[in-house]
Amino acid sequence: MNDRAEHVLPPSPLDVEYVKRLLPHRAPFLMIDKLSDIKPGESAVGWKAVSITEPHFAGHFPEYAVMPGVLIVEAMAQCAAILGLRDMPDREKKLFLFGGVDKARFRRPVVPGDQLRLECVVLHRRATSVKIKGEATVDGQLVAEAELFSVLIDRPE
């Protein structure tokens, strides 16, 4: 097939195997378990089951395990990258890298056992960059939010 259809993944939800097709991240840094509610080019919802077995909890903090805020932002960024790459031709040759984070706010701790819902909405998109509004919630409560700027580059060979 030479048409665009060969580049389009099946309809959502996308499980972790589809996530791994789109992102170069692997354990322990893969922060997305699945995606749902995808509107190509507009928005997506990512999910992460927060587990006590994640390596950062050994030191953050041993007596009160709290997911680091920077990892919540990273999970938002991974969700946003999937949204950007999902229907892109030649996506295996591309990478989204952080260009900046604005307006990051953390509202309450995320702890083992939480189901993190990550909603990403495209604010602006250009040929080689995208600005996303990300919100992370647990049980409907806002836990973190940020605006993320990412740049699209050719993946090094």
TORTOR-473429 format. One record per residue: residue in one letter; x, y, z of N, C-alpha, C, O, CB in turn. Coordinates in steps of 0.05 Angstrom, whole numbers, plus 32768, in hexadecimal, padded with zeros to 4 digits. Glycine has a CB too. Example, Ala and Ser with C-alpha at 12.3 -4.5 7.8 and 13.67 -1.06 7.14 Angstrom:
! TORTOR-473429
   rest   n_xx   n_yy   n_zz   ca_xx   ca_yy   ca_zz   c_xx   c_yy   c_zz   o_xx   o_yy   o_zz   cb_xx   cb_yy   cb_zz
      a   8108   7F8E   809C    80F6    7FA6    809C   8108   7FBE   809C   811D   7FBE   80A9    80E2    7FA7    80B5
      s   8101   7FD3   808E    8111    7FEB    808F   8102   8001   809D   810C   8017   80A1    811A    7FF4    8072
***
This chain:
! TORTOR-473429
   rest   n_xx   n_yy   n_zz   ca_xx   ca_yy   ca_zz   c_xx   c_yy   c_zz   o_xx   o_yy   o_zz   cb_xx   cb_yy   cb_zz
      m   8011   7FE8   8000    8000    8000    8000   8012   8019   8000   8025   801A   800F    7FED    8000    8018
      n   800B   802C   7FF0    8019    8045    7FEF   8009   805C   7FF9   8013   8073   7FF8    8023    804A    7FD3
      d   7FF1   8058   8000    7FE0    806E    800A   7FE3   8073   8028   7FF0   8063   8035    7FC3    8069    8003
      r   7FD7   8088   8031    7FDA    8090    804D   7FCE   807C   8060   7FD6   807B   8078    7FCC    80AB    8051
      a   7FBC   806B   8057    7FAE    8058    8069   7FC1   8045   8077   7FBC   803C   808D    7F9A    8048    8059
      e   7FD8   803F   806B    7FEB    802C    8078   7FF7   8039   8090   8003   802A   80A1    8001    8024    8064
      h   7FF6   8053   8094    8002    8061    80AA   7FEE   8065   80C1   7FF7   806D   80D7    800D    807B    80A1
      v   7FD5   8060   80BD    7FC1    8066    80D1   7FBD   804D   80E3   7FB8   8037   80D9    7FA6    806E    80C4
      l   7FBE   8051   80FD    7FB9    803B    810F   7F9C   8036   8113   7F8B   8048   810D    7FC7    8041    812A
      p   7F94   801F   811E    7F78    8019    8123   7F6C   802E   8136   7F7A   803C   8144    7F75    7FFD    812E
      p   7F51   8030   8136    7F43    8043    8147   7F4A   803E   8165   7F52   8028   816C    7F25    8041    8143
      s   7F47   8053   8175    7F4D    8050    8191   7F39   803D   819F   7F24   8038   8193    7F4C    806C    819F
      p   7F3F   8032   81B6    7F57    8038    81C6   7F70   802A   81BC   7F6E   8014   81B0    7F52    8030    81E3
      l   7F86   8037   81C0    7FA0    802C    81B8   7FAD   8020   81D1   7FB1   802E   81E5    7FB2    8041    81AB
      d   7FB4   8007   81D0    7FC1    7FFA    81E7   7FDF   8000   81E7   7FE9   800D   81D5    7FBC    7FDC    81E7
      v   7FED   7FF5   81FB    8009    7FFB    81FE   801A   7FF1   81E6   802F   7FFD   81E0    8014    7FEE    8218
      e   8012   7FDD   81D8    8021    7FD4    81C1   8020   7FE8   81AB   8034   7FED   819D    8016    7FB9    81B7
      y   8009   7FF5   81A7    8007    800B    8193   8017   8023   819D   8024   8031   818D    7FEA    8013    818E
      v   8016   8029   81B6    8026    803F    81C2   8043   803B   81BB   8051   804E   81B4    8021    8042    81E0
      k   804D   8022   81BF    8069    801C    81BA   8070   801E   819C   8088   8022   8196    8070    8001    81C5
      r   805D   801B   818B    8062    801F    816E   8068   803C   8168   8076   8043   8154    804B    8015    815D
      l   805D   804E   8178    805F    806B    8172   8075   8079   8181   8080   808C   8177    8045    8078    8178
      l   807B   8070   8199    808E    807D    81AA   80A8   806D   81AC   80A7   8054   81AC    8083    8083    81C6
      p   80BF   807A   81AE    80D8    806B    81B2   80DC   8063   81D0   80EE   8053   81D5    80EF    807B    81A9
      h   80CC   806E   81E2    80CF    8068    81FF   80C9   804B   8205   80B8   803E   81F9    80BC    807B    820F
      r   80D7   8041   8219    80D2    8026    8224   80D5   8028   8242   80DE   803C   824D    80E6    8012    8217
      a   80CD   8012   824F    80CE    8011    826C   80EB   8017   8275   80FE   800D   8268    80C5    7FF6    8277
      p   80EF   8026   828A    80DB    8030    829C   80D1   804C   8295   80C4   8059   82A6    80E7    8031    82B8
      f   80D6   8056   827C    80CE    8071    8276   80B6   8073   8264   80AF   8089   825C    80E5    807F    8269
      l   80AA   805E   825D    8091    805F    824E   807A   8065   8261   8075   8055   8274    808B    8044    823E
      m   806D   807C   825E    805A    8086    8272   803D   8083   826A   802B   808B   8278    8060    80A2    8278
      i   8038   8077   8253    801D    8074    8249   8016   8056   8246   8025   8047   8239    8019    8083    822E
      d   8000   804E   8252    7FF7    8032    8250   7FE4   802E   8238   7FE4   8019   822C    7FE9    8029    8269
      k   7FD4   8042   8233    7FC1    8041    821C   7FB7   805D   8217   7FBB   8070   8226    7FA9    802E    8223
      l   7FA9   8060   8200    7F9C    8079    81F8   7F80   8073   81F1   7F79   805D   81E9    7FAB    8086    81E1
      s   7F6F   8088   81F4    7F53    8085    81EC   7F49   80A0   81E3   7F57   80B4   81E5    7F42    807A    8204
      d   7F31   80A1   81DA    7F24    80BA    81D2   7F36   80CC   81C1   7F39   80E4   81C6    7F1C    80CA    81EB
      i   7F41   80C0   81AC    7F53    80CF    819A   7F43   80DD   8184   7F32   80D1   8177    7F68    80BC    818E
      k   7F48   80F7   8181    7F3E    8107    816B   7F57   8110   815C   7F64   8123   8164    7F2C    811F    8175
      p   7F5E   8102   8146    7F77    8108    8138   7F7B   8126   8133   7F69   8134   8129    7F77    80F9    811D
      g   7F93   812F   813A    7F9A    814B    8136   7F8F   815E   814A   7F95   8176   814A    7F93    8153    811B
      e   7F7E   8154   815D    7F70    8165    8170   7F76   815E   818D   7F7F   816F   819C    7F52    8164    816B
      s   7F70   8145   8195    7F72    813E    81B1   7F75   8120   81B4   7F6F   8110   81A2    7F5A    8148    81C0
      a   7F7E   8118   81CC    7F80    80FC    81D3   7F7F   80FA   81F2   7F86   810D   8200    7F9A    80EF    81C7
      v   7F78   80E2   81FB    7F79    80DC    8217   7F8B   80C4   821B   7F87   80AF   820F    7F5C    80D7    8223
      g   7F9F   80C8   822C    7FB2    80B3    8233   7FAC   80A9   8250   7FA1   80B8   8260    7FCF    80BC    8230
      w   7FB5   8091   8255    7FB0    8085    8270   7FCA   8079   827A   7FDA   806D   826B    7F9A    8070    826E
      k   7FCF   807C   8294    7FE5    8070    82A2   7FDC   8065   82BC   7FD2   8074   82CD    7FFC    8084    82A5
      a   7FE1   804B   82C0    7FDC    803F    82DB   7FF5   8043   82EB   800A   8039   82E4    7FD4    8020    82D8
      v   7FF3   8052   8301    800A    8058    8312   800F   8041   8325   7FFD   803A   8335    8006    8073    8321
      s   8026   8035   8324    802D    801D    8333   8044   8022   8346   8057   802F   833F    8033    8006    8321
      i   8043   8017   835E    8058    8019    8372   8072   800C   8368   8087   8013   8372    8050    800C    838C
      t   8071   7FFB   8354    8089    7FEE    8349   809A   8000   8337   80AF   7FF8   832E    8082    7FD5    833A
      e   8090   8018   8331    809F    802A    831F   80B8   8033   832E   80B7   803A   8346    808E    8043    8317
      p   80CF   8034   8320    80E9    8039    832E   80EB   8054   833C   80FA   8055   8350    80FE    8037    831A
      h   80DE   8068   8333    80E1    8082    8340   80D5   8083   835D   80DD   8093   836D    80D3    8098    8330
      f   80C3   8070   8363    80B7    8070    837D   80CA   8067   8393   80C6   806C   83AB    809E    805E    837D
      a   80E0   805A   838B    80F4    8051    839F   8100   8069   83AD   8109   8067   83C4    8109    8040    8392
      g   8102   8080   839F    810E    8097    83AB   80FC   80B0   83AD   8105   80C5   83B6    8127    809E    839D
      h   80E4   80AE   83A3    80D2    80C5    83A1   80B6   80BE   83AC   80A5   80B9   839B    80D0    80D0    8385
      f   80B1   80BC   83C2    80C1    80BC    83DA   80BD   80A2   83E8   80A7   8097   83E7    80BA    80D4    83EE
      p   80D2   8096   83F4    80CF    807B    83FE   80B9   8077   8412   80AC   8062   8414    80E9    8073    840B
      e   80B3   808C   8422    809E    8089    8437   8083   8093   842E   806F   808F   843B    80A6    8097    8450
      y   8082   80A2   8418    8069    80AC    840C   806D   80AF   83EE   8075   80C4   83E5    8060    80C8    8419
      a   8067   8099   83E0    806C    8098    83C3   805B   80AD   83B4   8042   80AC   83B6    8067    807C    83B8
      v   8068   80BF   83A6    805B    80D4    8396   8067   80D4   837A   8080   80D4   8378    805D    80F0    83A4
      m   8057   80D3   8366    8061    80D4    834A   806D   80F0   8345   805F   8104   834A    804B    80CD    8336
      p   8086   80F2   833C    8092    810C    8337   8082   811B   8322   8079   8110   830E    80AF    8109    832E
      g   807E   8135   8327    8070    8146    8314   807B   8146   82F8   806D   8147   82E5    806F    8162    831E
      v   8096   8145   82F6    80A2    8145    82DC   809B   812C   82CC   809A   812C   82B4    80C1    8147    82DF
      l   8095   8116   82DA    808D    80FD    82CC   806F   80FF   82C3   8068   80F3   82AF    8091    80E5    82DE
      i   805F   810E   82D2    8044    8113    82C9   8045   8123   82AF   8036   811E   829C    8033    8121    82DF
      v   8056   8138   82AF    8059    8149    8297   8064   8137   8280   805B   813A   8269    806C    8161    829D
      e   8077   8126   8286    8081    8114    8271   806B   8102   8266   806A   80FD   824E    8098    8102    827D
      a   8059   80F8   8277    8043    80E8    826E   8031   80F8   825B   8028   80EE   8247    8033    80DD    8286
      m   802C   8111   8262    801C    8123    8250   802A   8126   8235   801E   8124   8220    8018    813E    825D
      a   8045   812A   8236    8054    812D    821E   8053   8114   820C   8052   8116   81F4    8071    8135    8224
      q   8054   80FD   8219    8053    80E4    8209   8037   80E1   81FC   8035   80D8   81E5    8059    80CC    821B
      c   8022   80E8   820B    8007    80E7    8200   8006   80FA   81E8   7FFA   80F4   81D3    7FF2    80EF    8215
      a   8011   8112   81EB    8011    8126    81D5   8021   811C   81BD   8018   8120   81A6    801C    8141    81DF
      a   8038   8110   81C2    8048    8105    81AC   8039   80F0   819C   803A   80EF   8184    8062    80FA    81B6
      i   802B   80DF   81AA    801B    80CA    819D   8006   80D7   818B   8001   80CF   8175    800E    80B7    81B1
      l   7FF8   80EB   8196    7FE4    80FA    8187   7FF0   8105   816E   7FE4   8104   8158    7FD7    8111    8198
      g   8008   8111   8170    8015    811D    8159   801F   8108   8144   801D   810D   812C    802B    812D    8161
      l   8028   80F2   814E    8035    80DE    813C   8021   80C9   8131   8026   80BD   811C    804A    80CF    814B
      r   800B   80C6   813E    7FF9    80AF    8138   7FF2   80AC   811A   7FF3   8096   8110    7FDF    80B3    8147
      d   7FEA   80C2   810D    7FE2    80C0    80F1   7FF7   80CD   80DE   7FF0   80D3   80C7    7FC7    80CE    80ED
      m   800F   80D0   80E7    8024    80DD    80D7   8032   80C8   80C5   803B   80B4   80CF    8038    80EB    80E9
      p   8033   80CE   80AB    8043    80BC    809A   8060   80BD   80A2   806A   80D2   80AC    8040    80C4    807C
      d   806E   80A7   809F    808B    80A5    80A6   8090   80AC   80C3   80A6   80B5   80CA    809B    80B8    8095
      r   807D   80A6   80D5    8080    80AD    80F1   8098   809E   80FE   80A3   80A8   8112    8067    80A6    8100
      e   809F   8087   80F4    80B6    8079    80FF   80D0   8088   80FB   80E5   8080   8106    80B8    805D    80F3
      k   80D0   809C   80EA    80E8    80AC    80E5   80E7   80C7   80F4   80F8   80D8   80EF    80EB    80B1    80C7
      k   80D3   80CB   8105    80CF    80E5    8113   80D0   80E2   8131   80CA   80CC   813B    80B5    80F2    810A
      l   80D6   80F8   813F    80D5    80F9    815C   80CA   8114   8164   80D0   8128   8157    80F1    80F4    8169
      f   80B9   8115   8179    80B2    812E    8186   80C4   8131   819E   80C6   811F   81AF    8094    812E    818D
      l   80D0   8148   81A1    80E0    814F    81B8   80D5   8167   81C6   80C8   8178   81B9    80FE    8155    81B0
      f   80D9   8168   81E1    80D0    817F    81F0   80DD   8199   81E5   80F5   819A   81E0    80D6    817C    820E
      g   80CD   81AD   81E2    80D7    81C8    81DC   80D2   81DB   81F3   80DF   81EF   81F5    80CA    81D3    81C2
      g   80BF   81D4   8204    80B9    81E5    821B   80A1   81DC   822A   8090   81CD   8220    80B6    8201    8213
      v   809F   81E5   8243    8088    81DF    8254   8080   81FA   8261   8091   8208   826D    808F    81CA    826A
      d   8067   8201   825F    805C    821A    826B   8045   8213   827C   8037   81FF   8279    8054    822E    8255
      k   8040   8224   8290    8028    8223    82A1   8024   8208   82AE   800D   8200   82B2    8010    822A    8290
      a   803A   81FB   82B6    8037    81E1    82C4   802E   81E6   82E0   803A   81F7   82EF    8053    81D2    82C3
      r   8019   81D8   82E8    800F    81DA    8303   8008   81BE   830D   7FFD   81AE   82FE    7FF6    81ED    8305
      f   800E   81B9   8326    8008    819F    8332   7FF5   81A4   8349   7FFA   81B3   835C    8022    8191    833C
      r   7FDE   8196   8349    7FC8    819B    835B   7FC6   8188   8373   7FBF   8190   8389    7FAE    819A    834C
      r   7FCE   816F   836E    7FCE    815C    8384   7FE0   8145   837D   7FE6   8140   8366    7FB1    8151    838A
      p   7FEA   8136   8391    7FFD    8120    838C   7FF0   8109   837C   7FD8   8104   837F    8008    8116    83A6
      v   8000   80FD   836B    7FF8    80E4    835D   8008   80CE   836B   8020   80CF   836D    7FFE    80E6    833E
      v   7FFA   80B9   8374    8006    80A4    8384   8000   8088   8377   7FEE   8086   8367    7FFB    80A5    83A1
      p   8010   8074   837F    800B    8059    8375   7FEE   8051   8379   7FE2   8056   838E    801D    8045    8383
      g   7FE3   8044   8365    7FC7    803C    8365   7FB5   804F   8355   7F9F   8048   834E    7FBD    803A    8381
      d   7FBF   8068   8350    7FAF    807B    8341   7FAF   8073   8323   7FC2   8067   8319    7FBB    8097    8344
      q   7F99   8079   8316    7F96    8076    82F9   7F98   8093   82ED   7F85   80A2   82F0    7F7B    8068    82F1
      l   7FAE   8099   82E1    7FB3    80B4    82D7   7FA6   80B6   82BB   7FAD   80A7   82A9    7FD1    80BA    82D6
      r   7F94   80CA   82B8    7F88    80D0    829E   7F95   80E9   8293   7F95   80FE   82A1    7F68    80D3    82A0
      l   7F9F   80E8   827B    7FAE    80FE    826F   7FA0   8107   8256   7F9F   80F9   8242    7FCB    80F5    8269
      e   7F95   811F   8257    7F87    812A    8240   7F99   813F   8233   7FA1   8152   8240    7F6C    8136    8248
      c   7F9E   813C   8219    7FAE    814E    820A   7F9D   815A   81F3   7F90   814C   81E5    7FC7    8140    81FF
      v   7F9E   8175   81F1    7F8F    8183    81DD   7FA3   8195   81CD   7FB3   81A4   81D9    7F78    8195    81E9
      v   7FA2   8194   81B3    7FB4    81A4    81A2   7FAA   81C1   81A3   7F93   81C7   819E    7FB4    8199    8185
      l   7FBD   81D3   81AB    7FB7    81F0    81AA   7FC0   81FC   8190   7FB1   820C   8184    7FC6    81FD    81C2
      h   7FD9   81F6   8187    7FE4    8200    816E   7FF4   81EA   8162   8002   81DA   8170    7FF5    821A    8172
      r   7FF3   81E8   8147    8004    81D4    8139   800F   81E0   8121   8002   81EE   8111    7FF3    81BB    8132
      r   8029   81DB   811D    8037    81E3    8104   8044   81CA   80F9   8042   81B5   8104    804D    81FA    810A
      a   8052   81CD   80E2    805E    81B6    80D5   8072   81A8   80E7   8073   818F   80E7    806B    81BE    80BB
      t   8081   81B7   80F7    8096    81AA    8108   8093   81B0   8125   80A7   81AC   8134    80B1    81B3    80FE
      s   807C   81B9   812E    8079    81BE    814B   805B   81BC   8152   8049   81BE   8141    8084    81D9    8153
      v   8057   81B8   816C    803B    81B7    8176   803B   81C1   8193   804D   81BC   81A3    8030    819A    8174
      k   8026   81CF   819A    8021    81D8    81B6   8008   81CA   81BF   7FF3   81CB   81B2    801F    81F7    81B8
      i   800A   81BD   81D7    7FF5    81AC    81E2   7FEE   81B6   81FE   7FFF   81BE   820D    7FFE    818F    81E3
      k   7FD4   81B5   8204    7FCB    81B9    8220   7FC6   819E   822B   7FB7   818E   8220    7FB1    81CB    8221
      g   7FD4   8198   8241    7FD1    817E    824E   7FC4   8181   826A   7FCB   8193   8279    7FEB    8170    8250
      e   7FB2   816F   8270    7FA6    816D    828B   7FA7   8150   8294   7FA0   813E   8285    7F89    8178    828B
      a   7FB0   814D   82AD    7FB1    8132    82B9   7F9D   8132   82D0   7F9C   8144   82E0    7FCE    812B    82C4
      t   7F8C   811D   82D0    7F78    811A    82E5   7F79   80FE   82F1   7F83   80EB   82E4    7F5C    8120    82DA
      v   7F70   80FC   8309    7F6C    80E2    8317   7F50   80E3   8322   7F49   80F4   8332    7F83    80DC    832D
      d   7F40   80CF   831B    7F24    80CE    8324   7F15   80E8   8320   7F06   80F1   8331    7F24    80C6    8342
      g   7F1A   80F5   8309    7F0C    810E    8302   7F18   8127   830F   7F0E   813D   8309    7EF0    810B    830A
      q   7F2C   8124   8320    7F38    813B    832D   7F51   8143   831F   7F62   8132   8318    7F3F    8135    834B
      l   7F54   815D   8319    7F6C    8167    830C   7F84   8165   831E   7F83   816E   8335    7F68    8185    8303
      v   7F99   8157   8314    7FB1    8154    8324   7FC8   8164   8319   7FDA   816C   8328    7FB9    8137    8326
      a   7FC8   8169   82FF    7FDE    8179    82F2   7FD4   8183   82D7   7FC3   8178   82CB    7FF7    8168    82EF
      e   7FE1   8199   82CF    7FDB    81A5    82B5   7FF4   81B3   82AB   8004   81BC   82BB    7FC2    81B7    82B5
      a   7FF6   81B5   8290    800D    81C3    8285   8008   81C8   8267   7FF7   81BA   825B    8027    81B3    8289
      e   8015   81DC   825C    8016    81DF    823F   8032   81D6   8236   8046   81DD   8242    8011    81FE    8237
      l   8032   81C5   8222    804B    81B8    8219   8050   81C0   81FC   803E   81C1   81EB    8049    8199    821B
      f   8069   81C7   81F7    8071    81CE    81DB   8085   81B8   81D2   8099   81B3   81E0    807E    81EA    81DA
      s   8080   81AC   81BB    8091    8197    81B1   8099   819D   8194   808A   81AA   8185    8083    817B    81B2
      v   80B1   8195   818D    80BB    8198    8172   80BF   817D   8166   80C7   816A   8173    80D6    81A8    8172
      l   80B9   817C   814C    80BB    8163    813C   80D6   8163   812E   80DD   8176   8120    80A4    8160    8128
      i   80E5   814E   8132    80FF    814B    8125   8101   8130   8116   80F1   811E   811B    8117    814E    8139
      d   8114   812E   8104    8119    8114    80F8   8128   8103   810D   813A   810D   811A    812A    8117    80DE
      r   8120   80EA   8110    812C    80D8    8123   8148   80D1   8119   814C   80CA   8102    811B    80BE    8126
      p   815C   80D3   812A    8177    80CC    8122   8178   80AF   8119   816A   809E   8125    818C    80D1    8139
      e   8189   80A9   8105    818A    808E    80FB   819D   807D   810B   81A1   8065   8105    8193    808D    80DE
***
